[in-house]
């Protein structure tokens, strides 16, 4: 049987002879790894694909933002109402459900619900409509609206949201068309960090859309502050004057009034 060959096909005696010849001539053998040594013994760089930087692609776009999630603020004590207004019925449905449904009908698939003072009653009212994983607990709800907003925005960020659409749990006359218009405006104009619905005489109201670049500042809000307290951000009002009403309910009399006179 002939001389044994390596897995590369070369005979071992020939490989040894060639290596000895290279040493005699002052040429270092290849180390077979990431580079070779030159005549003075320093390692010469070997180009790898990871070492090469591709020129920027002028047609490349920034990654798409995360989804817009809905957020219903329903953590308040409703002291002026005298009972949990979030579950008071209006036209056959608890108030909180009107807010959840208007977001969904307007084009938002995932809706979160911030609960606090009357959490058991509120959760029961949305059973099988809002999943348990989208119930956001607000332990410091007594602080005011900022506590609910902080908790909700933090939950949205944890879910990878690119924006959050905020409504209150006591606004049964909100229109899904207003929600849809807000989403459309947000897609058309990405320069504004805050978009808010504007009604008669330009009065701002809900829904309010907060982009992810506001989330850090929302986390600093305290007391009964809402998105109006944000500073240094571009705000755009979206005309929703002909699309429902953002009137809220503070007392039982308010509930009766908006049922008769929505304006």
ZAKOLLO-832502 format. One record per atom (N, C-alpha, C): y, z, x. Coordinates in steps of 0.1 Angstrom, whole numbers, padded with zeros to 4 digits, always signed. Atoms other than C-alpha are relative to their C-alpha. Layout:
# residues N
YZX/...
***
This chain:
# residues 263
-0012+0000+0009/+0000+0000+0000/+0012+0000+0009/-0012+0002-0009/+0035-0009+0014/+0008+0013+0000/-0009-0011-0001/+0063+0014+0023/+0006+0004-0014/-0005-0006+0012/+0075+0037-0005/+0015-0004-0002/-0014+0004+0003/+0108+0026-0022/+0006+0011-0009/-0007-0009+0008/+0135+0048-0039/+0001-0006-0014/-0003+0005+0013/+0145+0045-0076/+0010-0010+0000/-0010+0011-0001/+0173+0022-0065/-0006-0012+0006/+0007+0012-0005/+0147-0001-0049/+0001-0002+0015/-0001+0002-0014/+0156+0004-0012/-0010+0009+0007/+0010-0007-0008/+0131+0016+0014/+0006+0012+0007/-0006-0012-0007/+0137+0052+0027/+0003-0002+0015/-0002+0002-0015/+0133+0041+0064/+0012-0009+0002/-0012+0009-0002/+0159+0014+0059/+0013+0008-0003/-0012-0008+0003/+0183+0038+0042/+0004+0009+0012/-0003-0009-0011/+0180+0063+0071/+0006-0008+0012/-0005+0008-0011/+0185+0035+0097/+0015-0004-0003/-0014+0004+0003/+0217+0023+0079/+0009+0012+0001/-0009-0012-0001/+0231+0059+0077/+0002+0003+0014/-0002-0003-0014/+0225+0064+0114/+0009-0010+0007/-0009+0010-0005/+0242+0031+0122/+0014+0003-0004/-0013-0003+0005/+0272+0042+0101/+0006+0011+0008/-0005-0011-0007/+0275+0075+0119/+0004-0004+0014/-0003+0004-0014/+0274+0058+0153/+0013-0008+0001/-0012+0008+0000/+0302+0035+0143/+0012+0008-0005/-0011-0009+0004/+0324+0064+0130/+0003-0002-0015/-0003+0002+0014/+0321+0054+0093/-0008+0011-0007/+0007-0011+0007/+0312+0084+0071/-0007-0006-0012/+0007+0005+0011/+0286+0078+0045/+0007+0004-0013/-0006-0003+0013/+0296+0077+0008/-0006+0013-0005/+0006-0013+0005/+0292+0111-0009/-0005-0003-0014/+0006+0003+0013/+0282+0093-0041/+0007+0007-0012/-0007-0007+0011/+0307+0114-0061/+0013-0006-0002/-0013+0004+0004/+0343+0113-0070/+0009-0003+0012/-0008+0004-0011/+0356+0095-0040/-0007-0001+0013/+0006+0000-0013/+0349+0089-0003/+0010+0005+0010/-0009-0005-0010/+0363+0102+0029/+0004-0011+0009/-0004+0010-0008/+0384+0080+0050/-0002+0003+0015/+0003-0002-0015/+0385+0077+0089/+0004+0013+0005/-0005-0013-0005/+0404+0110+0093/-0006+0011-0008/+0008-0011+0007/+0381+0129+0069/+0007+0005-0013/-0006-0004+0013/+0405+0132+0039/-0006-0008-0011/+0006+0006+0011/+0392+0124+0005/+0010-0010-0006/-0009+0011+0007/+0406+0091-0009/-0003+0001-0015/+0001-0001+0015/+0413+0091-0046/-0008-0012-0005/+0007+0011+0007/+0391+0070-0068/+0005+0000-0014/-0006+0001+0013/+0406+0057-0100/-0011+0002-0010/+0009-0002+0012/+0389+0069-0132/+0008-0004-0012/-0007+0003+0012/+0397+0058-0167/+0010+0010-0005/-0009-0011+0005/+0412+0092-0175/+0012+0002+0009/-0012-0001-0009/+0436+0089-0145/+0010-0011-0004/-0009+0012+0003/+0452+0057-0160/+0007+0003-0013/-0008-0002+0012/+0480+0061-0184/+0004-0013-0007/-0003+0012+0007/+0483+0034-0210/+0014+0000-0004/-0014+0000+0005/+0518+0022-0219/+0000+0003-0015/-0001-0003+0014/+0531+0034-0252/-0001-0012-0009/+0001+0010+0009/+0523+0014-0282/+0012+0000-0010/-0012+0000+0009/+0555+0004-0300/-0003+0000-0014/+0003+0001+0014/+0537-0001-0332/-0007+0013-0005/+0007-0013+0004/+0521+0034-0332/+0009+0009-0009/-0007-0009+0009/+0531+0057-0360/-0004+0014+0002/+0004-0014-0001/+0532+0095-0361/-0011+0003-0010/+0011-0003+0009/+0502+0111-0377/+0006+0003-0014/-0004-0002+0014/+0504+0113-0415/+0001+0015-0002/-0001-0014+0003/+0516+0147-0427/-0011+0005-0009/+0011-0005+0008/+0492+0170-0445/+0004-0001-0015/-0003+0001+0014/+0490+0171-0483/+0011+0009-0005/-0009-0009+0007/+0516+0185-0507/-0008+0009-0009/+0007-0009+0009/+0502+0216-0523/+0010+0006-0010/-0008-0006+0010/+0515+0232-0555/-0001+0016+0002/-0001-0015-0001/+0526+0269-0556/+0007+0005-0012/-0006-0007+0011/+0532+0289-0587/+0003+0014+0003/-0004-0014-0003/+0551+0322-0582/-0002+0008-0012/+0003-0008+0012/+0536+0347-0606/-0002+0014+0003/+0003-0013-0005/+0538+0380-0588/+0009+0011-0006/-0010-0009+0004/+0568+0396-0605/-0005+0010-0011/+0004-0011+0009/+0567+0428-0627/+0004-0004-0014/-0005+0004+0014/+0585+0411-0657/+0005+0012-0008/-0005-0013+0007/+0603+0444-0665/+0009-0003-0012/-0009+0004+0011/+0630+0427-0687/-0008-0005-0012/+0008+0005+0012/+0602+0411-0708/-0007+0012-0007/+0007-0012+0006/+0585+0445-0713/-0015-0001+0000/+0015+0002-0001/+0550+0432-0707/-0002-0012+0010/+0003+0011-0009/+0533+0406-0684/+0004-0013-0006/-0004+0012+0007/+0553+0376-0694/-0008-0012+0005/+0007+0012-0005/+0532+0353-0672/-0012-0004-0009/+0011+0003+0009/+0505+0356-0698/+0004-0001-0015/-0005+0001+0014/+0527+0355-0729/-0002-0014-0005/+0003+0013+0006/+0518+0326-0752/+0013-0008-0004/-0011+0010+0004/+0541+0296-0757/-0007-0013-0004/+0007+0012+0006/+0529+0269-0780/-0015-0001+0004/+0015+0000-0001/+0493+0280-0777/-0005+0001+0014/+0005-0001-0013/+0491+0285-0740/+0008+0010+0008/-0008-0010-0008/+0500+0313-0715/+0010-0007+0009/-0011+0006-0008/+0532+0306-0696/-0005-0005+0013/+0004+0004-0013/+0515+0306-0663/-0008-0013+0000/+0007+0012+0001/+0492+0278-0674/+0008-0012-0001/-0009+0011+0001/+0521+0256-0683/+0004-0005+0014/-0005+0003-0014/+0533+0258-0647/-0011-0007+0008/+0011+0006-0007/+0498+0251-0633/-0002-0015-0004/+0003+0013+0005/+0492+0221-0655/+0011-0010+0003/-0010+0010-0003/+0526+0205-0649/-0001-0005+0014/+0002+0005-0014/+0520+0204-0612/-0012-0010+0001/+0012+0009+0000/+0485+0189-0617/+0003-0013-0006/-0003+0012+0007/+0497+0164-0642/+0011-0009+0007/-0010+0007-0008/+0526+0154-0619/-0005-0006+0013/+0006+0007-0012/+0502+0144-0591/-0004+0009+0011/+0004-0009-0011/+0494+0175-0571/-0014+0005-0003/+0014-0004+0002/+0457+0181-0568/-0004+0014+0002/+0003-0014-0003/+0456+0216-0553/+0012+0009-0003/-0011-0009+0004/+0476+0244-0568/-0004+0014+0003/+0002-0014-0003/+0479+0279-0555/+0008+0009-0009/-0006-0009+0009/+0489+0309-0575/+0003+0013+0007/-0004-0013-0007/+0508+0339-0560/+0001+0011-0011/+0000-0011+0010/+0500+0371-0579/+0002+0014+0007/-0003-0013-0005/+0510+0407-0576/-0001+0011-0010/-0002-0011+0009/+0522+0431-0603/-0011+0000-0010/+0010+0000+0011/+0498+0420-0631/-0011-0010+0004/+0010+0010-0005/+0472+0402-0610/-0012-0001-0009/+0013+0001+0008/+0442+0410-0632/+0003-0009-0013/-0003+0008+0012/+0459+0396-0664/+0003-0014+0004/-0004+0014-0004/+0473+0366-0646/-0012-0008+0005/+0012+0007-0005/+0440+0358-0629/-0009-0004-0011/+0008+0003+0012/+0422+0360-0662/+0005-0012-0008/-0006+0011+0008/+0446+0336-0678/-0002-0014+0007/+0002+0013-0007/+0439+0309-0651/-0014-0001+0004/+0014+0001-0003/+0402+0315-0649/-0005-0014-0003/+0006+0014+0001/+0383+0282-0643/+0011-0011+0001/-0011+0010-0002/+0417+0265-0638/+0004+0000+0015/-0003-0002-0014/+0427+0279-0604/-0011+0007+0006/+0011-0006-0007/+0399+0287-0580/+0004+0013+0007/-0003-0013-0007/+0396+0321-0564/+0006-0002+0014/-0005+0002-0014/+0403+0306-0530/+0014-0004+0000/-0014+0003+0001/+0437+0295-0542/+0008+0010-0007/-0007-0012+0004/+0447+0329-0555/+0006+0006+0012/-0007-0006-0011/+0473+0343-0531/+0005+0013-0004/-0004-0013+0003/+0477+0380-0531/+0014+0003+0007/-0013-0004-0005/+0513+0394-0526/+0001+0015-0001/+0000-0014+0001/+0509+0430-0517/+0014+0007-0001/-0014-0006+0000/+0547+0436-0512/+0008-0007-0011/-0007+0007+0011/+0556+0419-0545/+0013+0006-0005/-0011-0007+0005/+0581+0446-0554/+0013-0003+0008/-0012+0004-0008/+0604+0433-0526/+0008-0011-0007/-0007+0011+0006/+0613+0403-0547/-0006-0014+0002/+0005+0014+0000/+0609+0365-0548/-0004-0003+0015/+0003+0004-0013/+0609+0362-0510/-0014+0004+0004/+0014-0004-0004/+0576+0381-0507/-0010-0010-0006/+0009+0010+0006/+0559+0357-0531/+0001-0014+0008/-0002+0013-0007/+0574+0327-0513/-0006+0001+0014/+0006-0001-0013/+0564+0340-0479/-0015-0001+0000/+0015+0000+0001/+0528+0347-0489/-0005-0014-0004/+0005+0013+0005/+0525+0313-0507/+0002-0011+0011/-0002+0010-0011/+0540+0293-0478/-0010+0002+0011/+0010-0003-0010/+0518+0311-0453/-0014-0005-0004/+0012+0006+0005/+0488+0302-0474/-0001-0015+0001/-0001+0015-0001/+0499+0266-0476/-0002-0005+0014/+0001+0004-0015/+0503+0264-0438/-0015+0002+0004/+0014-0002-0004/+0468+0279-0434/-0010-0011-0005/+0007+0011+0006/+0455+0251-0456/+0004-0014+0005/-0004+0013-0006/+0471+0224-0435/+0010-0008-0008/-0009+0007+0009/+0498+0215-0460/+0012-0006+0008/-0012+0006-0006/+0526+0191-0450/+0012+0004-0008/-0011-0004+0008/+0547+0204-0478/-0005+0009-0012/+0004-0008+0012/+0546+0228-0508/+0010-0002-0011/-0009+0002+0012/+0560+0222-0543/-0001+0013-0008/-0001-0014+0006/+0572+0255-0558/+0006-0001-0014/-0005-0003+0014/+0576+0264-0595/-0002+0014-0003/+0002-0014+0004/+0579+0297-0613/-0010+0000-0012/+0011-0001+0011/+0553+0310-0638/+0006+0002-0014/-0006-0002+0013/+0579+0313-0666/+0009-0012-0004/-0008+0012+0003/+0592+0277-0669/-0009-0010-0008/+0009+0009+0007/+0572+0261-0697/+0005-0014-0004/-0006+0013+0003/+0596+0232-0702/+0001-0009+0012/+0000+0009-0012/+0592+0218-0667/-0008-0013-0004/+0007+0013+0003/+0581+0181-0669/-0008-0005+0012/+0008+0006-0011/+0553+0165-0650/+0007-0012+0006/-0008+0012-0005/+0576+0135-0647/+0010+0005+0011/-0009-0005-0010/+0600+0157-0627/-0008+0002+0013/+0009-0002-0011/+0571+0167-0604/-0003-0014+0007/+0003+0013-0005/+0562+0130-0600/+0012-0006+0007/-0012+0006-0007/+0598+0120-0592/+0003+0007+0013/-0003-0007-0013/+0601+0147-0566/-0010-0005+0011/+0010+0005-0010/+0569+0135-0549/+0004-0014+0005/-0004+0014-0004/+0582+0099-0549/+0012+0001+0009/-0012-0001-0008/+0616+0110-0535/-0004+0005+0014/+0004-0006-0013/+0598+0130-0507/-0007-0011+0008/+0006+0011-0007/+0578+0099-0498/+0010-0010+0005/-0011+0009-0004/+0609+0077-0497/+0009+0005+0011/-0010-0005-0010/+0631+0100-0477/-0006+0012+0007/+0006-0011-0008/+0615+0121-0450/+0010+0008+0008/-0010-0007-0008/+0648+0132-0435/+0004+0014-0005/-0004-0013+0006/+0654+0161-0459/-0012+0010+0001/+0011-0010-0001/+0634+0193-0453/-0002+0007-0013/+0001-0007+0013/+0641+0207-0488/+0005-0010-0011/-0003+0008+0011/+0641+0187-0520/+0000+0009-0013/+0000-0008+0012/+0651+0203-0553/+0005-0008-0012/-0003+0007+0013/+0653+0191-0589/+0014+0004-0004/-0013-0002+0005/+0688+0187-0603/+0001-0004-0014/-0001+0003+0014/+0695+0189-0640/+0014-0002-0005/-0013+0003+0006/+0725+0187-0663/+0011+0006+0009/-0011-0004-0008/+0758+0189-0644/-0003+0003+0015/+0004-0002-0014/+0739+0188-0611/-0006+0013+0003/+0005-0013-0003/+0726+0223-0615/-0014-0001+0007/+0013+0000-0006/+0697+0228-0591/-0010+0009-0007/+0010-0008+0006/+0664+0241-0603/-0014-0003+0006/+0013+0003-0004/+0627+0238-0600/-0005-0013-0006/+0007-0004-0012/+0605+0222-0588/+0009-0001+0013/-0006+0001-0013/+0615+0227-0552/-0011-0003+0010/+0010+0004-0010/+0597+0210-0524/+0005+0004+0014/-0003-0005-0014/+0596+0226-0489/-0009-0007+0009/+0008+0006-0010/+0584+0206-0460/-0005+0011+0011/+0006-0010-0010/+0563+0223-0432/+0010+0004+0010/-0010-0004-0010/+0593+0224-0409/+0009+0012-0004/-0007-0012+0005/+0608+0251-0431/-0008+0013+0000/+0009-0012+0002/+0578+0274-0431/+0003+0012+0008/-0003-0011-0009/+0588+0294-0401/+0012+0008-0005/-0012-0006+0005/+0622+0301-0416/-0003+0008-0013/+0004-0007+0012/+0607+0310-0450/-0006+0013+0003/+0006-0013-0004/+0587+0337-0432/+0010+0011+0003/-0010-0010-0003/+0620+0354-0423/+0008+0005-0012/-0007-0003+0012/+0633+0356-0459/-0003+0014-0004/+0002-0014+0004/+0637+0391-0473/+0007+0002-0014/-0006-0004+0013/+0646+0407-0507/-0003-0011-0010/+0002+0010+0011/+0651+0385-0537/+0006-0013+0003/-0005+0013-0005/+0660+0354-0517/-0011-0010-0003/+0009+0012+0002/+0645+0320-0525/+0004-0010+0011/-0003+0011-0009/+0648+0286-0508/+0015-0002+0002/-0014+0002-0002/+0685+0286-0513/+0006+0007+0012/-0004-0008-0011/+0688+0311-0485/-0003-0006+0013/+0004+0007-0013/+0674+0287-0459/+0013-0006+0006/-0012+0005-0007/+0700+0276-0433/-0004-0010+0010/+0003+0010-0010/+0703+0247-0410/-0010-0011-0003/+0009+0010+0004/+0681+0224-0430/+0007-0010-0010/-0006+0010+0008/+0689+0192-0448/-0006+0001-0014/+0004-0002+0014/+0687+0196-0486/+0004-0012-0008/-0002+0012+0009/+0684+0167-0511/-0002+0004-0014/+0001-0003+0014/+0690+0171-0548/-0006-0013-0006/+0007+0011+0006/+0667+0148-0569/+0004+0001-0015/-0004+0000+0014/+0681+0138-0603/-0012+0000-0010/+0010-0002+0010/+0658+0151-0630/+0006+0004-0014/-0008-0004+0012/+0685+0155-0657/-0007-0003-0013/+0006+0004+0013/+0665+0136-0683/-0015+0003-0001/+0014-0003-0001/+0631+0151-0673/-0003+0015-0002/+0003-0014+0003/+0625+0184-0691/+0011+0009+0004/-0010-0010-0002/+0642+0216-0683/-0007+0011+0009/+0005-0010-0008/+0638+0243-0657/+0004+0014-0005/-0003-0013+0006/+0649+0271-0681/-0011+0009+0002/+0011-0010-0002/+0630+0303-0673/+0001+0010-0011/+0001-0010+0011/+0620+0331-0696/+0001+0014+0007/-0002-0014-0005/+0633+0367-0689/-0004+0010-0011/+0002-0010+0011/+0630+0383-0723/-0008-0007-0011/+0007+0006+0011/+0610+0377-0755/+0010-0009-0008/-0009+0008+0007/+0642+0364-0771/+0002-0014+0007/-0001+0013-0007/+0644+0337-0744/-0012-0009-0004/+0011+0008+0004/+0609+0326-0753/+0001-0006-0014/-0003+0006+0013/+0619+0322-0789/+0010-0011+0000/-0011+0010-0001/+0651+0304-0780/-0004-0013+0005/+0003+0013-0006/+0636+0277-0758/-0010-0007-0009/+0009+0006+0009/+0609+0271-0784/+0008-0008-0011/-0009+0006+0010/+0637+0262-0809/+0010-0009+0005/-0011+0008-0006/+0664+0249-0786/-0003-0001+0015/+0004+0002-0014/+0649+0236-0753/+0012-0001+0010/-0011+0001-0009/+0684+0229-0739/+0008+0013+0002/
***
